[in-house]
Amino acid sequence: MIALDIDNTLAATNPALWRMFPDADRTRCHGAPLPPSWFGTESGRRFLAELRPLRGARRAAWLLARRARLVYVTSRPPATVAETWAWLRRFRFPCGLLVFAGSSAAKARWATLLRIKLAIDDDPAAAAAYRAAGVRCLLPRWRYNADDPEAAAWPGLWRAIDFGAPASRHPL
């Protein structure tokens, strides 16, 4: 099984937040001045439903689905289940399990329970938790995770998955 995070891995969440908050800290994974609980509110759920996919993410998800079963492991609040499923269907992502983990540690526990072999997640804390659980984790490159040797844009990530080399060795 392969675990895919949704926000900032498949969905362009940070760019949408940066349009709302131009002064947000772009060097931090969660730099927008919003409490995590906001995403479970009516306006937060509407925001999540209107996100666009990151360029290349849907194609990569379909290529990954050819190799293994997918599980979408997200830190979104469970109150967003309808919007999350609708978003995955709207943008025609492959079928898979949907897990609302809530934290990096919970993502790693789910990875162990589901015998996940590979995770793709933008959050450096989630990547560290996955790796501590023995799961390889690749990261779609953002300013806040660019120093990780397994961080690359989707073309580099696909090459790393395809050939097993570190993602950073594949120039964009």
C-alpha positions, 0 to 999 in steps of 0.5 A, spaced: 500 500 500 502 507 498 499 512 503 498 519 499 497 525 504 492 530 501 493 537 503 499 540 499 501 533 496 495 532 492 491 539 493 494 546 492 492 548 499 498 553 501 497 557 495 490 558 496 491 560 503 497 564 501 491 568 497 487 569 503 493 571 507 498 574 503 503 575 509 503 568 511 509 565 513 511 561 507 517 557 510 513 553 515 508 547 513 502 550 517 504 558 516 497 561 515 494 564 521 488 559 522 487 554 528 486 547 525 479 547 527 477 552 522 477 547 517 472 543 520 467 549 520 462 551 514 467 556 511 473 551 512 469 545 509 467 550 503 475 552 502 477 545 502 472 543 497 474 549 492 481 547 492 485 545 485 489 539 485 497 540 484 500 540 477 502 533 476 499 530 482 493 526 479 497 523 474 502 521 479 496 518 483 494 514 477 501 511 476 502 509 483 495 506 483 497 501 477 503 499 482 499 498 489 493 500 493 492 507 495 490 510 502 489 517 502 491 519 509 490 526 511 490 530 518 484 534 516 478 533 521 473 528 520 468 533 519 470 534 512 469 527 510 464 529 505 468 534 502 474 530 502 470 524 498 467 529 493 474 533 492 477 526 490 471 524 485 471 531 482 478 531 480 478 523 478 483 521 483 483 513 483 479 509 488 482 508 495 481 508 503 480 514 506 483 515 513 483 521 518 489 520 522 489 527 525 497 527 527 503 525 524 504 520 529 497 517 528 499 517 520 505 513 522 501 508 526 496 507 520 502 506 516 504 500 521 497 497 521 496 497 514 503 495 512 504 501 508 511 501 504 511 508 501 508 514 503 508 521 500 506 527 504 509 534 504 509 535 512 516 534 515 514 532 521 509 526 518 515 524 514 519 523 520 514 519 523 513 515 517 521 514 517 521 512 524 516 507 523 520 504 517 516 507 511 520 510 506 517 517 505 517 522 499 515 529 499 512 534 494 517 540 494 515 546 498 520 551 501 519 548 508 521 541 506 526 543 501 532 541 505 529 534 505 533 529 500 527 526 498 523 532 497 522 534 489 516 536 485 512 531 482 516 529 476 522 528 480 518 524 485 515 519 480 522 518 477 524 516 485 518 511 485 520 508 479 527 507 479 528 507 487 533 513 487 533 519 492 528 524 489 533 530 490 537 526 484 532 528 479 533 535 476 526 538 475 
